[in-house]
């Protein structure tokens, strides 16, 4: 029997993680839900277990086997060392620790993961869902032919920035429809009905920080096996779901069928029908990355491709939660019996 703490349990990622844990082999664990002051006392549920959200007290991590940090970066930085000192394995979904010495960025879905956690690993960062989706697609394509270049545009949903961003996007939408002034506390600009490559000067969230994190984590997953990632992030006026436009050039031409075969497989759903396009709505609740291949055909041979476009979509919250659970299952070998008897 394991004991699992979720710090930031009331966040969007925390709620998705609770669902993922309830459907996993860790569902029988004892759960402790932790959060900041404004969420304390809320009644919540993990699987069949009903519990209250508690304060993060000095003894909150005692006898905890796994601690998932799902809240703000500040919350993670404030408490993760206390969890380590208590003997807990730390999994950071906030991304705050991906530059800490010895902390590993992990994605067990990648078949070529070369670096494994050991007893000296201070914490693990389950890879950002956008970095994971891009890495998964690049790993698959590399099976068909070496990739020379990759450039991606990521359309970012409001849920990437948490519940406050969802609320502000909703309020802006309603206000614009009723010809009223719009709230700008988080974005400091109009996000509703708009596509933006930058936010207002007083914005409380940063596209640059998100872009830098995805680049770092993609590079960490690559271990030098794939080309550097060219990345542009654009905020989209949607609530959930990542969507990607990805341009790829291969080192040599290959058959279209070979590319389709390479992309197909676990965690990737290759969409072949023109009328069934991947989208953030289609990806909702899916554990797979939905992708459509659009080749730029060689004029001399209509079956060979060296340049291609991928249009892909994934449920950012669900992919992140599923990856975190897979990381915890992978780390069970370090604590095969748990600490709670």
C-alpha positions in Angstrom: 0.0 0.0 0.0 1.5 3.3 -1.1 0.8 6.7 0.4 0.5 9.5 -2.3 0.3 13.3 -1.7 -1.0 15.7 -4.4 0.2 19.2 -3.7 -2.0 21.6 -5.7 -4.9 19.1 -5.7 -7.5 21.7 -6.6 -5.7 23.0 -9.8 -6.7 21.9 -13.3 -3.7 19.6 -13.5 -4.3 18.3 -10.0 -7.9 17.3 -10.8 -6.9 15.6 -14.0 -4.1 13.7 -12.1 -6.7 12.4 -9.6 -8.7 10.9 -12.4 -5.6 9.3 -14.0 -4.5 7.8 -10.6 -8.0 6.5 -10.0 -7.7 4.5 -13.3 -4.1 3.3 -12.7 -2.5 0.5 -10.7 -2.0 3.1 -7.9 -5.7 3.5 -7.4 -5.6 1.5 -4.1 -3.1 3.9 -2.5 -3.9 6.2 0.5 -4.2 9.7 -0.8 -3.4 13.1 0.9 -4.7 16.2 -0.9 -2.7 19.3 -0.2 -3.1 22.9 -1.4 -2.6 26.6 -0.6 -4.8 28.4 1.9 -7.7 29.4 -0.4 -8.4 25.7 -1.3 -8.2 24.2 2.2 -11.2 22.5 3.6 -12.7 21.6 0.2 -14.3 18.1 0.0 -12.7 16.1 -2.8 -12.5 12.5 -4.1 -9.8 10.2 -5.6 -11.4 7.0 -6.9 -13.8 5.8 -4.2 -11.9 7.7 -1.4 -13.5 11.0 -0.2 -11.2 13.3 1.7 -10.6 17.0 2.5 -8.0 19.3 1.0 -5.5 20.0 3.7 -2.9 22.7 4.5 0.8 21.9 3.7 1.9 21.6 7.3 5.5 20.8 8.3 4.6 17.1 8.7 2.5 17.0 5.6 4.9 14.7 3.8 5.6 12.2 6.6 5.5 8.6 5.4 4.5 9.7 1.9 5.9 7.6 -0.9 5.1 9.8 -3.9 4.4 13.6 -3.9 3.0 15.1 -7.1 3.4 18.9 -7.2 0.6 20.2 -9.5 0.3 23.8 -8.3 2.3 26.9 -9.0 6.1 27.0 -9.5 6.4 28.9 -6.2 4.5 26.2 -4.3 6.8 23.5 -5.7 10.0 25.5 -4.9 8.7 26.2 -1.4 8.0 22.6 -0.4 9.8 20.1 -2.6 12.9 19.8 -0.4 10.7 19.2 2.6 9.1 16.3 0.7 12.5 14.9 -0.1 13.7 15.2 3.5 10.6 13.2 4.5 11.7 10.4 2.2 9.1 11.0 -0.5 9.7 10.6 -4.2 9.0 14.0 -5.9 7.2 14.3 -9.2 7.0 18.0 -10.4 4.2 18.7 -12.8 4.7 22.5 -12.4 8.0 22.4 -14.3 9.8 24.5 -11.6 12.6 21.9 -11.1 13.7 21.1 -14.7 16.9 23.1 -14.3 17.7 21.7 -10.8 20.9 19.6 -10.7 20.2 15.9 -10.9 16.5 16.3 -11.6 15.4 14.2 -14.6 12.9 15.1 -17.3 11.0 11.9 -18.0 8.6 10.5 -20.6 8.2 6.7 -20.3 6.1 6.7 -23.5 9.4 7.2 -25.5 10.8 3.8 -26.3 14.4 5.3 -26.5 14.5 6.9 -23.0 18.2 6.4 -22.2 18.5 7.9 -18.7 16.7 6.1 -15.9 16.1 7.4 -12.4 18.0 5.8 -9.5 18.2 6.2 -5.8 20.3 9.4 -6.1 17.7 11.2 -8.3 16.4 14.0 -6.2 13.2 14.5 -8.2 11.6 13.8 -11.6 9.8 16.2 -13.9 7.2 14.5 -16.1 7.7 16.1 -19.4 5.6 19.0 -20.5 2.8 17.6 -22.7 3.8 19.7 -25.7 7.4 18.6 -25.4 6.3 15.0 -25.0 4.0 15.2 -28.1 6.8 16.7 -30.3 9.3 14.2 -29.0 7.0 11.3 -29.6 6.4 12.3 -33.2 10.1 13.0 -33.9 11.1 9.6 -32.4 8.6 7.8 -34.7 9.7 9.7 -37.8 13.4 8.9 -37.1 12.5 5.2 -37.6 11.7 6.0 -41.2 14.6 8.4 -42.0 16.9 10.9 -40.2 15.2 14.2 -39.6 17.1 17.2 -40.8 15.0 20.1 -39.5 11.8 20.5 -37.4 9.8 23.7 -37.0 6.6 23.8 -35.0 3.8 26.4 -34.2 2.0 25.5 -31.0 -1.5 27.0 -30.4 -1.8 27.3 -26.7 -5.1 27.0 -24.8 -6.1 29.0 -21.7 -5.9 25.9 -19.5 -2.1 26.0 -19.9 -2.2 28.9 -17.4 -4.7 27.4 -15.0 -8.2 28.2 -13.8 -7.7 32.0 -13.6 -6.9 32.0 -17.4 -10.0 30.0 -18.1 -12.2 32.4 -16.1 -10.7 35.5 -17.8 -11.1 34.0 -21.3 -14.7 33.2 -20.4 -15.4 36.6 -18.9 -13.8 38.4 -21.9 -16.0 36.4 -24.3 -19.2 37.2 -22.5 -18.2 40.9 -22.1 -17.4 41.3 -25.8 -20.7 39.7 -26.8 -22.6 42.2 -24.6 -20.4 45.2 -25.7 -18.8 45.7 -22.3 -15.3 46.3 -21.2 -13.2 43.2 -20.8 -11.1 42.0 -17.8 -7.4 42.0 -18.5 -5.9 41.0 -15.1 -4.0 37.9 -16.3 -3.4 38.5 -20.0 -3.3 42.3 -20.0 -4.8 42.1 -23.5 -7.8 40.7 -25.4 -7.4 36.9 -25.6 -10.9 36.2 -26.6 -11.5 35.9 -30.4 -7.9 36.6 -30.9 -4.6 34.9 -31.8 -1.5 36.4 -30.1 2.2 35.8 -30.2 2.7 38.1 -27.3 0.8 39.4 -24.3 0.5 42.8 -22.6 3.3 44.3 -20.6 1.6 43.7 -17.3 0.5 40.1 -18.1 0.9 37.7 -15.2 1.8 34.8 -17.5 4.6 34.6 -20.0 4.7 32.9 -23.4 8.5 33.2 -23.4 8.7 31.1 -20.2 6.4 28.4 -21.7 8.5 28.4 -24.9 11.8 28.1 -23.0 10.4 25.3 -20.9 9.3 23.3 -23.9 12.6 23.8 -25.7 14.6 22.7 -22.6 12.5 19.6 -22.0 12.4 18.6 -25.7 16.2 18.9 -25.6 16.4 16.8 -22.4 14.2 14.1 -24.0 16.2 14.2 -27.2 19.7 13.5 -25.7 21.0 14.8 -29.0 19.2 12.3 -31.1 17.0 14.7 -32.9 17.5 18.2 -34.5 17.1 21.4 -32.5 13.4 22.5 -32.3 12.3 25.6 -34.0 9.3 26.8 -32.0 6.7 29.6 -32.2 3.9 29.8 -29.5 0.6 31.5 -30.2 -2.2 31.8 -27.7 -5.5 30.5 -29.1 -9.0 31.6 -27.8 -9.8 28.0 -26.7 -10.1 26.5 -23.3 -8.4 23.2 -23.6 -6.1 21.2 -25.9 -2.8 21.7 -27.7 -2.8 22.0 -31.5 0.4 21.9 -33.5 1.5 22.8 -37.1 4.8 21.1 -37.7 7.1 21.4 -40.7 9.7 18.6 -41.1 12.5 18.0 -43.6 14.1 14.5 -43.8 17.6 13.8 -44.8 16.4 11.6 -47.7 13.1 10.9 -49.5 11.0 8.0 -48.3 7.8 6.3 -49.2 4.6 7.9 -47.8 3.5 4.4 -46.6 6.8 4.1 -44.7 6.1 7.4 -42.9 2.5 6.4 -42.0 3.7 3.1 -40.7 6.4 4.8 -38.6 4.0 7.3 -37.1 1.3 4.7 -36.2 1.5 2.9 -32.9 1.0 3.4 -29.2 0.0 6.9 -28.0 -0.2 8.2 -31.6 -3.5 8.1 -33.5 -2.8 8.7 -37.2 -5.8 10.2 -38.9 -6.2 9.3 -42.5 -9.6 10.6 -43.4 -9.8 14.2 -44.8 -13.1 14.8 -43.0 -11.8 13.8 -39.6 -9.2 16.4 -38.8 -7.3 16.4 -35.5 -8.5 19.2 -33.3 -8.5 20.3 -29.7 -12.1 19.2 -29.4 -11.4 15.8 -31.0 -8.5 15.3 -28.6 -10.5 16.0 -25.4 -10.3 13.0 -23.1 -7.9 11.1 -25.4 -4.7 9.5 -24.2 -3.2 9.7 -27.7 -1.7 12.4 -29.8 -3.9 12.8 -32.9 -2.0 13.6 -36.1 -2.5 14.0 -39.8 0.3 13.7 -42.3 0.4 16.1 -45.2 3.4 15.3 -47.5 5.0 17.7 -50.0 5.4 15.2 -52.9 8.5 15.0 -55.0 7.6 16.2 -58.5 9.5 13.4 -60.1 8.0 10.6 -57.9 4.5 11.0 -56.4 5.2 8.4 -53.7 8.5 9.8 -52.2 8.5 12.5 -49.5 11.4 14.5 -48.0 9.3 17.4 -46.7 6.1 17.0 -44.8 3.6 18.8 -42.5 2.0 17.3 -39.5 -1.2 18.8 -38.0 -1.5 17.4 -34.5 -3.7 17.8 -31.4 -3.6 16.5 -27.9 -5.4 16.9 -24.6 -2.7 18.9 -22.7 -4.1 18.2 -19.2 -4.8 14.5 -19.7 -1.4 13.8 -21.5 0.4 15.5 -18.6 -1.5 13.5 -16.0 -1.0 10.2 -17.8 2.7 10.8 -18.2 3.1 11.7 -14.5 1.4 8.4 -13.6 3.6 6.5 -16.0 6.6 8.1 -14.3 5.4 7.1 -10.9 4.8 3.5 -12.1 8.3 3.5 -13.5 9.7 4.7 -10.2 8.0 2.0 -8.2 11.0 -0.2 -8.6 12.8 2.2 -6.2 10.1 1.7 -3.6 8.7 -1.8 -4.2 7.0 -2.1 -0.9 6.1 1.5 -0.1 6.5 3.0 3.4 3.0 2.6 4.7 2.3 -0.8 6.3 
